Amino acid sequence: MGSIVVGVDGSENSRHALEWAMGEAKLRNARLLVVSCWEFPTLVATEIVWTVAPDVVATAERLAQEVNLDASGVQYTIMAPEGRPGGDLVRIAELADMLVVGSRGSGSSSELLLGSVANYCAHYSRCPVVIIHPPT
């Protein structure tokens, strides 16, 4: 059984990435690793916003419920490592069959065609990367 790593951040694009990864995992009889990274602390403008892992895990669990991951029959694990999303996703997916990310997430550059995490993964991943764009 292979594995597919999917990065989620709570955005609509990451929900589409999770849906696509779930379907692919089902086709390949692969295990799904749902990864939601966080940084501690995050500096926003002039105040520090403390992000805690339970909030990130809750976001990933909410997305899993939205796409009916439990009912899909796909084996999955949710991870919430502390670190930079691009680097952590590439590191975690090093031995995976595939890495799936949304084209852009919840970051401040949402108007870009390709977000920084997707761009980083496309350039540095050792496994194939699938970048999911929002449906048109």
KOLKE-519901 format. One record per atom (N, C-alpha, C): residue number from 1; residue in three letters; atom name; z negated, x, y negated. Coordinates in nm, 2 decimals, always signed. Example, Ala and Ser with C-alpha at 12.3 -4.5 7.8 and 13.67 -1.06 7.14 Angstrom:
% KOLKE-519901
REC donu marlo baro     pz     px     py
REC    1   ALA    N  -0.78  +1.32  +0.57
REC    1   ALA   CA  -0.78  +1.23  +0.45
REC    1   ALA    C  -0.78  +1.32  +0.33
REC    2   SER    N  -0.71  +1.28  +0.22
REC    2   SER   CA  -0.71  +1.37  +0.11
REC    2   SER    C  -0.79  +1.29  +0.00
% end
This chain:
% KOLKE-519901
REC donu marlo baro     pz     px     py
REC    1   MET    N  +0.00  +0.09  +0.12
REC    1   MET   CA  +0.00  +0.00  +0.00
REC    1   MET    C  +0.00  +0.09  -0.12
REC    2   GLY    N  +0.10  +0.07  -0.21
REC    2   GLY   CA  +0.10  +0.14  -0.34
REC    2   GLY    C  +0.02  +0.08  -0.44
REC    3   SER    N  +0.03  +0.13  -0.56
REC    3   SER   CA  -0.05  +0.08  -0.67
REC    3   SER    C  +0.03  +0.07  -0.80
REC    4   ILE    N  +0.00  -0.02  -0.88
REC    4   ILE   CA  +0.06  -0.04  -1.01
REC    4   ILE    C  -0.05  -0.05  -1.12
REC    5   VAL    N  -0.04  +0.03  -1.22
REC    5   VAL   CA  -0.13  +0.04  -1.33
REC    5   VAL    C  -0.07  -0.04  -1.44
REC    6   VAL    N  -0.15  -0.13  -1.50
REC    6   VAL   CA  -0.11  -0.21  -1.62
REC    6   VAL    C  -0.21  -0.20  -1.73
REC    7   GLY    N  -0.17  -0.17  -1.85
REC    7   GLY   CA  -0.25  -0.16  -1.96
REC    7   GLY    C  -0.26  -0.29  -2.04
REC    8   VAL    N  -0.38  -0.33  -2.07
REC    8   VAL   CA  -0.40  -0.46  -2.14
REC    8   VAL    C  -0.50  -0.43  -2.26
REC    9   ASP    N  -0.48  -0.51  -2.37
REC    9   ASP   CA  -0.57  -0.49  -2.48
REC    9   ASP    C  -0.60  -0.63  -2.54
REC   10   GLY    N  -0.57  -0.74  -2.47
REC   10   GLY   CA  -0.60  -0.87  -2.53
REC   10   GLY    C  -0.49  -0.93  -2.61
REC   11   SER    N  -0.38  -0.85  -2.64
REC   11   SER   CA  -0.27  -0.91  -2.71
REC   11   SER    C  -0.18  -0.99  -2.63
REC   12   GLU    N  -0.10  -1.07  -2.69
REC   12   GLU   CA  +0.00  -1.16  -2.62
REC   12   GLU    C  +0.10  -1.07  -2.54
REC   13   ASN    N  +0.14  -0.96  -2.60
REC   13   ASN   CA  +0.23  -0.87  -2.52
REC   13   ASN    C  +0.16  -0.81  -2.40
REC   14   SER    N  +0.03  -0.78  -2.41
REC   14   SER   CA  -0.03  -0.73  -2.28
REC   14   SER    C  -0.05  -0.84  -2.18
REC   15   ARG    N  -0.06  -0.96  -2.22
REC   15   ARG   CA  -0.06  -1.07  -2.12
REC   15   ARG    C  +0.07  -1.08  -2.05
REC   16   HIS    N  +0.18  -1.07  -2.12
REC   16   HIS   CA  +0.32  -1.07  -2.06
REC   16   HIS    C  +0.33  -0.95  -1.97
REC   17   ALA    N  +0.28  -0.83  -2.01
REC   17   ALA   CA  +0.28  -0.71  -1.92
REC   17   ALA    C  +0.20  -0.74  -1.79
REC   18   LEU    N  +0.09  -0.80  -1.80
REC   18   LEU   CA  +0.01  -0.83  -1.69
REC   18   LEU    C  +0.08  -0.93  -1.59
REC   19   GLU    N  +0.14  -1.03  -1.65
REC   19   GLU   CA  +0.21  -1.13  -1.57
REC   19   GLU    C  +0.33  -1.06  -1.49
REC   20   TRP    N  +0.40  -0.97  -1.56
REC   20   TRP   CA  +0.51  -0.90  -1.50
REC   20   TRP    C  +0.46  -0.81  -1.39
REC   21   ALA    N  +0.35  -0.74  -1.42
REC   21   ALA   CA  +0.29  -0.64  -1.32
REC   21   ALA    C  +0.24  -0.72  -1.20
REC   22   MET    N  +0.18  -0.84  -1.22
REC   22   MET   CA  +0.13  -0.92  -1.11
REC   22   MET    C  +0.25  -0.96  -1.02
REC   23   GLY    N  +0.36  -1.00  -1.07
REC   23   GLY   CA  +0.47  -1.04  -0.99
REC   23   GLY    C  +0.53  -0.92  -0.92
REC   24   GLU    N  +0.53  -0.81  -0.98
REC   24   GLU   CA  +0.59  -0.69  -0.92
REC   24   GLU    C  +0.49  -0.64  -0.80
REC   25   ALA    N  +0.36  -0.65  -0.83
REC   25   ALA   CA  +0.26  -0.61  -0.73
REC   25   ALA    C  +0.28  -0.70  -0.60
REC   26   LYS    N  +0.30  -0.83  -0.63
REC   26   LYS   CA  +0.32  -0.92  -0.52
REC   26   LYS    C  +0.44  -0.89  -0.44
REC   27   LEU    N  +0.55  -0.86  -0.51
REC   27   LEU   CA  +0.68  -0.82  -0.44
REC   27   LEU    C  +0.66  -0.70  -0.36
REC   28   ARG    N  +0.59  -0.60  -0.41
REC   28   ARG   CA  +0.58  -0.47  -0.34
REC   28   ARG    C  +0.45  -0.46  -0.25
REC   29   ASN    N  +0.37  -0.57  -0.24
REC   29   ASN   CA  +0.25  -0.57  -0.17
REC   29   ASN    C  +0.16  -0.45  -0.22
REC   30   ALA    N  +0.16  -0.43  -0.35
REC   30   ALA   CA  +0.08  -0.32  -0.41
REC   30   ALA    C  -0.05  -0.37  -0.47
REC   31   ARG    N  -0.14  -0.28  -0.49
REC   31   ARG   CA  -0.27  -0.31  -0.55
REC   31   ARG    C  -0.24  -0.29  -0.70
REC   32   LEU    N  -0.31  -0.37  -0.78
REC   32   LEU   CA  -0.30  -0.37  -0.93
REC   32   LEU    C  -0.43  -0.32  -0.99
REC   33   LEU    N  -0.41  -0.22  -1.08
REC   33   LEU   CA  -0.52  -0.17  -1.15
REC   33   LEU    C  -0.50  -0.21  -1.30
REC   34   VAL    N  -0.59  -0.30  -1.35
REC   34   VAL   CA  -0.58  -0.35  -1.48
REC   34   VAL    C  -0.67  -0.26  -1.57
REC   35   VAL    N  -0.61  -0.19  -1.67
REC   35   VAL   CA  -0.69  -0.10  -1.75
REC   35   VAL    C  -0.69  -0.14  -1.89
REC   36   SER    N  -0.81  -0.14  -1.95
REC   36   SER   CA  -0.83  -0.17  -2.09
REC   36   SER    C  -0.92  -0.06  -2.15
REC   37   CYS    N  -0.86  +0.02  -2.23
REC   37   CYS   CA  -0.93  +0.14  -2.28
REC   37   CYS    C  -1.00  +0.10  -2.41
REC   38   TRP    N  -1.10  +0.18  -2.44
REC   38   TRP   CA  -1.17  +0.16  -2.57
REC   38   TRP    C  -1.22  +0.29  -2.62
REC   39   GLU    N  -1.24  +0.30  -2.75
REC   39   GLU   CA  -1.29  +0.42  -2.81
REC   39   GLU    C  -1.42  +0.40  -2.88
REC   40   PHE    N  -1.51  +0.49  -2.88
REC   40   PHE   CA  -1.64  +0.48  -2.93
REC   40   PHE    C  -1.68  +0.59  -3.03
REC   41   PRO    N  -1.71  +0.57  -3.15
REC   41   PRO   CA  -1.68  +0.45  -3.23
REC   41   PRO    C  -1.54  +0.45  -3.28
REC   42   THR    N  -1.50  +0.33  -3.33
REC   42   THR   CA  -1.37  +0.32  -3.40
REC   42   THR    C  -1.40  +0.31  -3.55
REC   43   LEU    N  -1.33  +0.38  -3.63
REC   43   LEU   CA  -1.34  +0.38  -3.77
REC   43   LEU    C  -1.24  +0.28  -3.83
REC   44   VAL    N  -1.28  +0.18  -3.89
REC   44   VAL   CA  -1.19  +0.08  -3.95
REC   44   VAL    C  -1.22  +0.08  -4.10
REC   45   ALA    N  -1.12  +0.12  -4.18
REC   45   ALA   CA  -1.14  +0.13  -4.33
REC   45   ALA    C  -1.26  +0.21  -4.36
REC   46   THR    N  -1.37  +0.15  -4.41
REC   46   THR   CA  -1.48  +0.23  -4.45
REC   46   THR    C  -1.61  +0.19  -4.37
REC   47   GLU    N  -1.59  +0.11  -4.26
REC   47   GLU   CA  -1.71  +0.08  -4.18
REC   47   GLU    C  -1.68  +0.12  -4.04
REC   48   ILE    N  -1.78  +0.14  -3.96
REC   48   ILE   CA  -1.77  +0.18  -3.82
REC   48   ILE    C  -1.78  +0.05  -3.74
REC   49   VAL    N  -1.69  +0.02  -3.66
REC   49   VAL   CA  -1.69  -0.10  -3.57
REC   49   VAL    C  -1.73  -0.05  -3.43
REC   50   TRP    N  -1.84  -0.09  -3.38
REC   50   TRP   CA  -1.88  -0.04  -3.25
REC   50   TRP    C  -1.82  -0.13  -3.14
REC   51   THR    N  -1.74  -0.08  -3.06
REC   51   THR   CA  -1.68  -0.15  -2.95
REC   51   THR    C  -1.75  -0.11  -2.82
REC   52   VAL    N  -1.79  -0.21  -2.74
REC   52   VAL   CA  -1.86  -0.18  -2.62
REC   52   VAL    C  -1.78  -0.22  -2.50
REC   53   ALA    N  -1.79  -0.15  -2.39
REC   53   ALA   CA  -1.72  -0.17  -2.27
REC   53   ALA    C  -1.72  -0.32  -2.22
REC   54   PRO    N  -1.84  -0.39  -2.22
REC   54   PRO   CA  -1.84  -0.52  -2.17
REC   54   PRO    C  -1.75  -0.62  -2.24
REC   55   ASP    N  -1.73  -0.60  -2.37
REC   55   ASP   CA  -1.63  -0.68  -2.45
REC   55   ASP    C  -1.49  -0.65  -2.40
REC   56   VAL    N  -1.46  -0.53  -2.37
REC   56   VAL   CA  -1.33  -0.49  -2.32
REC   56   VAL    C  -1.30  -0.55  -2.18
REC   57   VAL    N  -1.40  -0.54  -2.10
REC   57   VAL   CA  -1.39  -0.59  -1.96
REC   57   VAL    C  -1.37  -0.74  -1.97
REC   58   ALA    N  -1.45  -0.81  -2.06
REC   58   ALA   CA  -1.44  -0.96  -2.07
REC   58   ALA    C  -1.30  -1.00  -2.12
REC   59   THR    N  -1.24  -0.92  -2.21
REC   59   THR   CA  -1.10  -0.94  -2.25
REC   59   THR    C  -1.00  -0.93  -2.13
REC   60   ALA    N  -1.02  -0.83  -2.05
REC   60   ALA   CA  -0.93  -0.81  -1.94
REC   60   ALA    C  -0.95  -0.92  -1.83
REC   61   GLU    N  -1.07  -0.96  -1.81
REC   61   GLU   CA  -1.10  -1.07  -1.72
REC   61   GLU    C  -1.04  -1.20  -1.77
REC   62   ARG    N  -1.05  -1.22  -1.90
REC   62   ARG   CA  -0.99  -1.35  -1.96
REC   62   ARG    C  -0.84  -1.35  -1.94
REC   63   LEU    N  -0.77  -1.23  -1.96
REC   63   LEU   CA  -0.63  -1.23  -1.93
REC   63   LEU    C  -0.60  -1.25  -1.79
REC   64   ALA    N  -0.68  -1.20  -1.70
REC   64   ALA   CA  -0.66  -1.22  -1.55
REC   64   ALA    C  -0.67  -1.36  -1.52
REC   65   GLN    N  -0.76  -1.43  -1.58
REC   65   GLN   CA  -0.78  -1.58  -1.56
REC   65   GLN    C  -0.66  -1.65  -1.61
REC   66   GLU    N  -0.61  -1.61  -1.73
REC   66   GLU   CA  -0.49  -1.68  -1.79
REC   66   GLU    C  -0.37  -1.68  -1.71
REC   67   VAL    N  -0.35  -1.56  -1.64
REC   67   VAL   CA  -0.23  -1.55  -1.56
REC   67   VAL    C  -0.25  -1.58  -1.41
REC   68   ASN    N  -0.37  -1.64  -1.38
REC   68   ASN   CA  -0.41  -1.68  -1.24
REC   68   ASN    C  -0.40  -1.57  -1.14
REC   69   LEU    N  -0.45  -1.45  -1.18
REC   69   LEU   CA  -0.44  -1.33  -1.10
REC   69   LEU    C  -0.52  -1.35  -0.97
REC   70   ASP    N  -0.63  -1.42  -0.97
REC   70   ASP   CA  -0.71  -1.45  -0.85
REC   70   ASP    C  -0.63  -1.53  -0.75
REC   71   ALA    N  -0.56  -1.62  -0.80
REC   71   ALA   CA  -0.48  -1.71  -0.71
REC   71   ALA    C  -0.35  -1.65  -0.66
REC   72   SER    N  -0.31  -1.53  -0.71
REC   72   SER   CA  -0.18  -1.47  -0.68
REC   72   SER    C  -0.18  -1.40  -0.54
REC   73   GLY    N  -0.30  -1.37  -0.49
REC   73   GLY   CA  -0.31  -1.30  -0.37
REC   73   GLY    C  -0.30  -1.15  -0.38
REC   74   VAL    N  -0.28  -1.10  -0.51
REC   74   VAL   CA  -0.28  -0.96  -0.54
REC   74   VAL    C  -0.42  -0.90  -0.55
REC   75   GLN    N  -0.44  -0.79  -0.48
REC   75   GLN   CA  -0.57  -0.72  -0.49
REC   75   GLN    C  -0.57  -0.65  -0.62
REC   76   TYR    N  -0.67  -0.66  -0.70
REC   76   TYR   CA  -0.68  -0.59  -0.83
REC   76   TYR    C  -0.82  -0.55  -0.86
REC   77   THR    N  -0.82  -0.45  -0.95
REC   77   THR   CA  -0.95  -0.39  -1.00
REC   77   THR    C  -0.93  -0.38  -1.15
REC   78   ILE    N  -1.04  -0.41  -1.23
REC   78   ILE   CA  -1.04  -0.40  -1.37
REC   78   ILE    C  -1.12  -0.27  -1.41
REC   79   MET    N  -1.06  -0.19  -1.49
REC   79   MET   CA  -1.12  -0.07  -1.54
REC   79   MET    C  -1.13  -0.07  -1.69
REC   80   ALA    N  -1.24  -0.02  -1.75
REC   80   ALA   CA  -1.25  -0.01  -1.89
REC   80   ALA    C  -1.30  +0.13  -1.93
REC   81   PRO    N  -1.21  +0.23  -1.92
REC   81   PRO   CA  -1.25  +0.37  -1.95
REC   81   PRO    C  -1.26  +0.39  -2.10
REC   82   GLU    N  -1.36  +0.48  -2.14
REC   82   GLU   CA  -1.36  +0.51  -2.28
REC   82   GLU    C  -1.26  +0.62  -2.31
REC   83   GLY    N  -1.18  +0.60  -2.41
REC   83   GLY   CA  -1.08  +0.71  -2.44
REC   83   GLY    C  -0.96  +0.65  -2.51
REC   84   ARG    N  -0.87  +0.74  -2.54
REC   84   ARG   CA  -0.74  +0.70  -2.61
REC   84   ARG    C  -0.65  +0.63  -2.51
REC   85   PRO    N  -0.60  +0.51  -2.54
REC   85   PRO   CA  -0.53  +0.43  -2.44
REC   85   PRO    C  -0.41  +0.50  -2.38
REC   86   GLY    N  -0.32  +0.57  -2.46
REC   86   GLY   CA  -0.20  +0.63  -2.40
REC   86   GLY    C  -0.24  +0.74  -2.30
REC   87   GLY    N  -0.33  +0.83  -2.34
REC   87   GLY   CA  -0.37  +0.94  -2.26
REC   87   GLY    C  -0.44  +0.89  -2.13
REC   88   ASP    N  -0.53  +0.80  -2.15
REC   88   ASP   CA  -0.60  +0.74  -2.03
REC   88   ASP    C  -0.51  +0.67  -1.93
REC   89   LEU    N  -0.42  +0.59  -1.98
REC   89   LEU   CA  -0.32  +0.52  -1.90
REC   89   LEU    C  -0.24  +0.62  -1.82
REC   90   VAL    N  -0.19  +0.72  -1.88
REC   90   VAL   CA  -0.10  +0.82  -1.82
REC   90   VAL    C  -0.19  +0.89  -1.71
REC   91   ARG    N  -0.31  +0.93  -1.74
REC   91   ARG   CA  -0.40  +1.00  -1.65
REC   91   ARG    C  -0.43  +0.91  -1.53
REC   92   ILE    N  -0.46  +0.79  -1.55
REC   92   ILE   CA  -0.50  +0.70  -1.44
REC   92   ILE    C  -0.38  +0.67  -1.35
REC   93   ALA    N  -0.26  +0.66  -1.42
REC   93   ALA   CA  -0.14  +0.63  -1.34
REC   93   ALA    C  -0.07  +0.75  -1.27
REC   94   GLU    N  -0.13  +0.86  -1.28
REC   94   GLU   CA  -0.07  +0.99  -1.23
REC   94   GLU    C  -0.03  +0.97  -1.09
REC   95   LEU    N  -0.10  +0.90  -1.00
REC   95   LEU   CA  -0.07  +0.89  -0.86
REC   95   LEU    C  -0.01  +0.75  -0.83
REC   96   ALA    N  +0.00  +0.67  -0.93
REC   96   ALA   CA  +0.05  +0.53  -0.91
REC   96   ALA    C  +0.20  +0.53  -0.89
REC   97   ASP    N  +0.25  +0.41  -0.84
REC   97   ASP   CA  +0.39  +0.39  -0.82
REC   97   ASP    C  +0.46  +0.35  -0.95
REC   98   MET    N  +0.38  +0.30  -1.04
REC   98   MET   CA  +0.44  +0.25  -1.17
REC   98   MET    C  +0.33  +0.22  -1.27
REC   99   LEU    N  +0.37  +0.24  -1.40
REC   99   LEU   CA  +0.28  +0.21  -1.51
REC   99   LEU    C  +0.35  +0.10  -1.59
REC  100   VAL    N  +0.28  -0.01  -1.62
REC  100   VAL   CA  +0.33  -0.12  -1.70
REC  100   VAL    C  +0.25  -0.14  -1.83
REC  101   VAL    N  +0.32  -0.14  -1.94
REC  101   VAL   CA  +0.26  -0.17  -2.07
REC  101   VAL    C  +0.34  -0.26  -2.15
REC  102   GLY    N  +0.28  -0.33  -2.25
REC  102   GLY   CA  +0.35  -0.41  -2.34
REC  102   GLY    C  +0.42  -0.32  -2.44
REC  103   SER    N  +0.53  -0.37  -2.51
REC  103   SER   CA  +0.60  -0.29  -2.60
REC  103   SER    C  +0.52  -0.26  -2.73
REC  104   ARG    N  +0.43  -0.35  -2.76
REC  104   ARG   CA  +0.33  -0.32  -2.87
REC  104   ARG    C  +0.21  -0.41  -2.84
REC  105   GLY    N  +0.10  -0.36  -2.89
REC  105   GLY   CA  -0.03  -0.43  -2.86
REC  105   GLY    C  -0.09  -0.48  -2.99
REC  106   SER    N  -0.22  -0.47  -2.99
REC  106   SER   CA  -0.30  -0.53  -3.10
REC  106   SER    C  -0.33  -0.43  -3.21
REC  107   GLY    N  -0.26  -0.32  -3.21
REC  107   GLY   CA  -0.28  -0.22  -3.32
REC  107   GLY    C  -0.23  -0.26  -3.45
REC  108   SER    N  -0.25  -0.17  -3.55
REC  108   SER   CA  -0.21  -0.21  -3.69
REC  108   SER    C  -0.06  -0.20  -3.71
REC  109   SER    N  +0.02  -0.14  -3.62
REC  109   SER   CA  +0.16  -0.12  -3.63
REC  109   SER    C  +0.24  -0.23  -3.55
REC  110   SER    N  +0.20  -0.35  -3.55
REC  110   SER   CA  +0.26  -0.45  -3.47
REC  110   SER    C  +0.40  -0.49  -3.50
REC  111   GLU    N  +0.45  -0.44  -3.62
REC  111   GLU   CA  +0.58  -0.47  -3.66
REC  111   GLU    C  +0.68  -0.37  -3.60
REC  112   LEU    N  +0.63  -0.27  -3.54
REC  112   LEU   CA  +0.72  -0.17  -3.48
REC  112   LEU    C  +0.79  -0.22  -3.36
REC  113   LEU    N  +0.91  -0.17  -3.33
REC  113   LEU   CA  +0.98  -0.21  -3.20
REC  113   LEU    C  +0.90  -0.16  -3.08
REC  114   LEU    N  +0.85  -0.04  -3.09
REC  114   LEU   CA  +0.77  +0.02  -2.98
REC  114   LEU    C  +0.64  +0.07  -3.03
REC  115   GLY    N  +0.53  +0.03  -2.97
REC  115   GLY   CA  +0.40  +0.08  -3.02
REC  115   GLY    C  +0.37  +0.22  -2.98
REC  116   SER    N  +0.26  +0.27  -3.03
REC  116   SER   CA  +0.23  +0.41  -3.00
REC  116   SER    C  +0.19  +0.43  -2.86
REC  117   VAL    N  +0.12  +0.34  -2.80
REC  117   VAL   CA  +0.08  +0.36  -2.66
REC  117   VAL    C  +0.20  +0.35  -2.57
REC  118   ALA    N  +0.29  +0.26  -2.59
REC  118   ALA   CA  +0.41  +0.25  -2.50
REC  118   ALA    C  +0.49  +0.37  -2.52
REC  119   ASN    N  +0.50  +0.42  -2.64
REC  119   ASN   CA  +0.58  +0.54  -2.67
REC  119   ASN    C  +0.52  +0.66  -2.60
REC  120   TYR    N  +0.39  +0.67  -2.61
REC  120   TYR   CA  +0.32  +0.79  -2.54
REC  120   TYR    C  +0.34  +0.78  -2.39
REC  121   CYS    N  +0.32  +0.66  -2.33
REC  121   CYS   CA  +0.34  +0.65  -2.19
REC  121   CYS    C  +0.48  +0.68  -2.15
REC  122   ALA    N  +0.58  +0.64  -2.22
REC  122   ALA   CA  +0.72  +0.66  -2.19
REC  122   ALA    C  +0.75  +0.81  -2.19
REC  123   HIS    N  +0.68  +0.89  -2.28
REC  123   HIS   CA  +0.71  +1.03  -2.29
REC  123   HIS    C  +0.63  +1.11  -2.19
REC  124   TYR    N  +0.51  +1.07  -2.15
REC  124   TYR   CA  +0.42  +1.16  -2.08
REC  124   TYR    C  +0.39  +1.12  -1.94
REC  125   SER    N  +0.42  +1.00  -1.90
REC  125   SER   CA  +0.39  +0.95  -1.77
REC  125   SER    C  +0.47  +1.03  -1.66
REC  126   ARG    N  +0.40  +1.06  -1.55
REC  126   ARG   CA  +0.47  +1.12  -1.43
REC  126   ARG    C  +0.53  +1.02  -1.34
REC  127   CYS    N  +0.49  +0.89  -1.35
REC  127   CYS   CA  +0.55  +0.78  -1.27
REC  127   CYS    C  +0.64  +0.70  -1.36
REC  128   PRO    N  +0.72  +0.61  -1.29
REC  128   PRO   CA  +0.80  +0.53  -1.37
REC  128   PRO    C  +0.72  +0.44  -1.47
REC  129   VAL    N  +0.77  +0.41  -1.59
REC  129   VAL   CA  +0.70  +0.33  -1.68
REC  129   VAL    C  +0.79  +0.21  -1.71
REC  130   VAL    N  +0.73  +0.09  -1.71
REC  130   VAL   CA  +0.80  -0.04  -1.74
REC  130   VAL    C  +0.74  -0.08  -1.87
REC  131   ILE    N  +0.82  -0.10  -1.97
REC  131   ILE   CA  +0.77  -0.15  -2.10
REC  131   ILE    C  +0.82  -0.30  -2.12
REC  132   ILE    N  +0.73  -0.39  -2.13
REC  132   ILE   CA  +0.76  -0.53  -2.14
REC  132   ILE    C  +0.77  -0.57  -2.28
REC  133   HIS    N  +0.88  -0.63  -2.32
REC  133   HIS   CA  +0.90  -0.68  -2.46
REC  133   HIS    C  +0.86  -0.83  -2.45
REC  134   PRO    N  +0.82  -0.89  -2.56
REC  134   PRO   CA  +0.78  -1.03  -2.56
REC  134   PRO    C  +0.91  -1.11  -2.53
REC  135   PRO    N  +0.89  -1.23  -2.47
REC  135   PRO   CA  +1.00  -1.32  -2.44
REC  135   PRO    C  +1.07  -1.36  -2.57
REC  136   THR    N  +1.20  -1.38  -2.57
REC  136   THR   CA  +1.26  -1.43  -2.69
REC  136   THR    C  +1.29  -1.58  -2.68
% end
